[in-house]
């Protein structure tokens, strides 16, 4: 699947945002305060963002919940995913415009100039996910199969076979555990 640079960056930001949520195992929220929100913005090189405050944090957490629902229900088919994305994109006041900022070639931003961080994420991230739905690729929105992880990721492998959020950590850890279990069984 061919994805342009801007869409890939938006998908990466959505995944990073979803993965800041507490996983339900009692872990803390990785978007706990405005400083964490600023680190998220810097980590994802999100431009055109002014001063961030508590209102931004609350709004971004709301967008995160909607993106989390998209990942949670992606297996239910494209219609439900499309409804979720349409609602989010419309609420963000999507305003497509061409831009060539920060040394990047021409690309499209879907958020209005001066938009809040939450609207920026909802518009650009929502459109990036919408492109997957349009391409018939909504099943690429996945959760890690490692039982103790469940991080979100977008499977961009050619054959849609990716099972883990990171093959070097989750995938490798599970493969080593399976190998050790086989060795123990063979020795025992």
C-alpha positions in Angstrom: 0.0 0.0 0.0 1.4 3.4 -1.0 1.1 6.1 1.6 2.5 9.5 1.2 4.8 11.1 3.8 2.1 13.4 5.3 -0.4 10.6 5.7 2.2 8.4 7.3 3.1 11.1 9.8 -0.6 11.6 10.6 -1.1 7.8 11.1 2.0 7.7 13.3 0.6 10.6 15.4 -2.7 8.8 15.8 -1.1 5.6 16.9 1.2 7.5 19.3 -1.9 9.3 20.7 -3.9 6.1 21.1 -1.0 4.5 22.9 -0.8 7.2 25.5 -4.1 6.0 27.0 -3.9 3.9 30.1 -4.1 0.3 28.9 -6.5 -0.8 31.6 -4.0 -2.6 33.7 -3.7 0.2 36.2 -0.8 1.9 34.4 -0.8 5.6 34.4 -2.0 7.9 31.6 1.0 8.9 29.4 -0.9 12.1 28.6 -1.2 13.1 32.3 -0.5 16.8 32.1 0.3 19.7 29.7 4.0 18.9 29.8 3.3 15.3 28.5 1.1 16.9 25.8 3.9 19.2 24.8 6.3 16.2 24.6 3.7 14.4 22.4 3.6 17.4 20.0 7.4 17.6 19.9 7.8 13.8 19.4 5.4 13.9 16.4 6.8 17.2 15.0 3.3 18.8 14.9 3.5 22.3 13.6 1.4 25.4 13.9 0.7 24.7 17.6 0.7 27.7 20.0 0.7 27.7 23.8 -0.9 24.6 25.2 -3.1 24.6 28.3 -5.5 22.4 30.3 -8.3 22.9 27.8 -6.1 21.5 25.1 -5.2 18.5 27.2 -8.9 17.8 27.9 -9.8 18.2 24.2 -6.9 16.0 23.0 -7.9 13.3 25.5 -11.4 13.4 23.9 -10.0 13.0 20.4 -7.8 10.2 21.8 -11.0 8.4 23.0 -12.6 8.7 19.6 -9.4 7.3 17.8 -9.3 4.5 20.4 -12.8 3.6 19.5 -11.9 3.5 15.8 -9.1 1.0 16.6 -11.4 -1.0 18.9 -14.1 -1.4 16.3 -12.1 -1.6 13.0 -12.9 -5.3 12.8 -16.6 -4.5 12.7 -16.4 -3.4 9.1 -15.8 -0.2 7.3 -19.3 1.3 7.7 -18.9 1.7 11.5 -15.4 3.0 11.1 -16.6 5.5 8.4 -19.4 6.8 10.7 -16.9 7.4 13.6 -14.4 9.1 11.3 -17.1 11.2 9.5 -18.3 12.5 12.9 -14.8 13.3 14.1 -13.7 15.0 10.8 -16.8 17.1 10.6 -16.5 18.2 14.2 -12.9 19.3 13.6 -14.1 21.8 10.9 -12.0 20.2 8.3 -10.6 22.8 5.8 -8.2 21.3 3.2 -5.4 23.5 2.1 -2.1 23.1 0.3 1.1 24.0 2.2 4.9 23.7 1.9 6.2 24.5 5.3 9.3 23.5 7.3 11.2 22.2 4.3 8.5 19.7 3.2 7.3 19.7 -0.3 3.6 20.5 -1.1 1.1 18.6 0.9 -2.4 18.9 2.2 -3.4 20.0 5.7 -7.0 19.3 6.6 -7.2 21.6 9.7 -8.0 25.3 9.5 -5.2 27.8 10.1 -5.1 28.5 13.8 -7.0 25.3 14.7 -6.6 23.9 18.2 -4.3 20.9 18.6 -7.4 18.6 19.1 -8.9 19.8 15.8 -5.6 19.5 14.1 -5.2 15.9 15.2 -8.9 15.0 14.5 -8.8 16.5 11.0 -5.4 15.2 9.8 -5.5 11.9 11.7 -9.1 11.4 10.8 -8.4 12.0 7.1 -5.4 9.6 7.2 -7.6 6.9 8.7 -10.3 7.7 6.1 -7.8 7.1 3.3 -7.3 3.5 4.7 -11.1 3.0 4.7 -11.4 4.3 1.1 -8.6 1.9 0.0 -10.4 -1.0 1.7 -7.7 -1.3 4.2 -9.5 -0.6 7.5 -8.4 -4.0 8.8 -4.8 -2.7 9.0 -5.8 -0.9 12.2 -4.8 -3.4 14.8 -3.9 -4.0 18.4 -0.7 -5.9 19.4 -1.3 -9.6 19.9 1.1 -9.8 22.9 -1.2 -10.6 25.8 0.5 -8.0 28.1 0.7 -5.2 25.5 -2.3 -4.4 23.3 -0.7 -1.2 21.9 -2.4 0.1 18.7 -0.5 0.0 15.3 -1.2 0.3 11.6 -0.1 -2.8 9.8 1.6 -1.4 6.6 3.3 -4.8 5.8 2.7 -6.0 2.2 0.9 -9.1 3.2 -1.0 -7.7 6.2 0.8 -10.2 8.5 2.1 -7.9 11.3 1.0 -9.2 14.7 2.9 -7.1 17.2 3.3 -3.3 17.8 7.1 -3.8 17.7 8.7 -7.0 16.5 11.9 -6.2 18.4 10.2 -6.1 21.8 6.8 -7.8 21.9 7.3 -10.1 19.0 10.8 -11.1 20.0 9.8 -11.6 23.7 7.0 -13.9 22.7 9.1 -15.9 20.3 11.8 -16.4 22.9 9.2 -17.5 25.5 7.8 -20.0 23.0 11.3 -21.3 22.2 12.1 -21.7 25.9 8.8 -23.5 26.5 9.6 -25.9 23.6 13.1 -26.6 24.9 11.7 -27.2 28.4 9.1 -29.6 27.1 11.6 -31.5 25.0 14.0 -31.8 27.9 11.4 -32.7 30.5 
